[in-house]
Amino acid sequence: MAYRLFEGKDHASIYQKYRFTPPNDLKNIIIQYLDKKKGQPHVLAVDLGCGTGQNSRLLAPHFKEVVGIDISECQLGEARAVPGYPNITYRTGTAEQLPFPDGSVDLLTAASAAHWFDPSRFLAEASRILKPGGCMALLGYSDSNTRLHYQDCGDRLKHIYEEGKQVLLPYTSNPVLVTEGKLEELYSAIPFPDKERIESFQEKSLISVRNLVGFIESWSMFQAFKKKDPQRGEDLLVHIQRRFLEEMGATSPDTEIEWELEYFCVLASKPQ
Ligand SMILES: C[S@@+](CC[C@H](N)C(=O)[O-])C[C@H]1O[C@@H](n2cnc3c(N)ncnc32)[C@H](O)[C@@H]1O
């Protein structure tokens, strides 16, 4: 059974607005890995569960062609609306049944998405479509080590963030909880001997209170919570934003916080 928690038009536009692009330095590690294992040319990258295309766009300068695949047509509609990437195409599809011939793909990625896939069917497809030496890179972030810094109140801000997550816990799907294990089970199941894991890749950036609240709004568990009770959903976001600003002694939601996110990445290369 496929999970379909990213289908709504509103959810897709929130995704486009508030989701982060993966770190450039992590992307460089992935490209270097591909260079080492398969070498040039970099012809085709396929970005699975591409959502609104943040990771697909990051890959675009490195490949002749990038194809973003997602099960949600609304997410793809937002991705297609971003101009300036003539070598990217977006196609509706699933990670478990991929529309590519055997041995045709240089790099297969999934950013914050592989936890939603059926592991054995996805890995069978990945093994089939990758070229010899072709690579997969399954990246994501582990939220339990997220750190917030603003003057001396970072720990209190983290506490407010965690309280919000607690409210949403009953609406949190098992695959989301699995990401805290940094895809360990999926990593073990990859049938290639040549594989490795980056367990911790820290990315520091600035984020406004408004965008942090928007990020929470993009979560599948927030959307499930809001679907059940739209007013409580709205109230929760207003409450989190107000508590952040109070703690910071700030009035504008455009005030920025330093935000530390811990990414991970599973890398594997198909035997030559
Ligand atoms: C958390 S979002 C990540 C989107 C994007 N890669 C990013 O980094 O922001 C997960 C995406 O995976 C898609 N998805 C879930 N299950 C899928 C499947 N079996 N095959 C393809 N896409 C899937 C969802 O529709 C959603 O757009």
The ligand as an SDF file (V2000), in Angstrom:
LIG
                    3D

 27 29  0  0  0  0  0  0  0  0999 V2000
    8.5270   14.4840    2.6930 C   0  0  0  0  0  0  0  0  0  0  0  0
    8.2060   14.7080    0.9710 S   0  0  0  0  0  0  0  0  0  0  0  0
    9.8260   15.1100    0.3310 C   0  0  0  0  0  0  0  0  0  0  0  0
    9.7710   15.9190   -0.9240 C   0  0  0  0  0  0  0  0  0  0  0  0
   11.1110   16.4180   -1.4580 C   0  0  0  0  0  0  0  0  0  0  0  0
   11.9610   15.3360   -1.9110 N   0  0  0  0  0  0  0  0  0  0  0  0
   11.8260   17.2940   -0.4530 C   0  0  0  0  0  0  0  0  0  0  0  0
   12.9880   17.0040   -0.1450 O   0  0  0  0  0  0  0  0  0  0  0  0
   11.2450   18.2780    0.0140 O   0  0  0  0  0  0  0  0  0  0  0  0
    7.9450   13.0470    0.4230 C   0  0  0  0  0  0  0  0  0  0  0  0
    7.4420   12.9530   -1.0080 C   0  0  0  0  0  0  0  0  0  0  0  0
    7.4440   11.5710   -1.3810 O   0  0  0  0  0  0  0  0  0  0  0  0
    6.2910   11.3200   -2.1800 C   0  0  0  0  0  0  0  0  0  0  0  0
    6.0270    9.8680   -2.1140 N   0  0  0  0  0  0  0  0  0  0  0  0
    5.5570    9.1640   -1.0620 C   0  0  0  0  0  0  0  0  0  0  0  0
    5.5020    7.8460   -1.3680 N   0  0  0  0  0  0  0  0  0  0  0  0
    5.9640    7.7250   -2.6400 C   0  0  0  0  0  0  0  0  0  0  0  0
    6.1780    6.6200   -3.5150 C   0  0  0  0  0  0  0  0  0  0  0  0
    5.9090    5.3810   -3.1140 N   0  0  0  0  0  0  0  0  0  0  0  0
    6.6860    6.8570   -4.7400 N   0  0  0  0  0  0  0  0  0  0  0  0
    6.9640    8.1280   -5.1460 C   0  0  0  0  0  0  0  0  0  0  0  0
    6.7790    9.2100   -4.3610 N   0  0  0  0  0  0  0  0  0  0  0  0
    6.3010    9.0190   -3.1300 C   0  0  0  0  0  0  0  0  0  0  0  0
    5.2240   12.2010   -1.5780 C   0  0  0  0  0  0  0  0  0  0  0  0
    4.1610   12.4560   -2.4680 O   0  0  0  0  0  0  0  0  0  0  0  0
    6.0190   13.4550   -1.2060 C   0  0  0  0  0  0  0  0  0  0  0  0
    5.9890   14.4070   -2.2380 O   0  0  0  0  0  0  0  0  0  0  0  0
  1  2  1  0
  2  3  1  0
  2 10  1  0
  3  4  1  0
  4  5  1  0
  5  6  1  0
  5  7  1  0
  7  8  2  0
  7  9  1  0
 10 11  1  0
 11 12  1  0
 11 26  1  0
 12 13  1  0
 13 14  1  0
 13 24  1  0
 14 15  1  0
 14 23  1  0
 15 16  2  0
 16 17  1  0
 17 18  1  0
 17 23  2  0
 18 19  1  0
 18 20  2  0
 20 21  1  0
 21 22  2  0
 22 23  1  0
 24 25  1  0
 24 26  1  0
 26 27  1  0
M  CHG  2   2   1   9  -1
M  END
$$$$
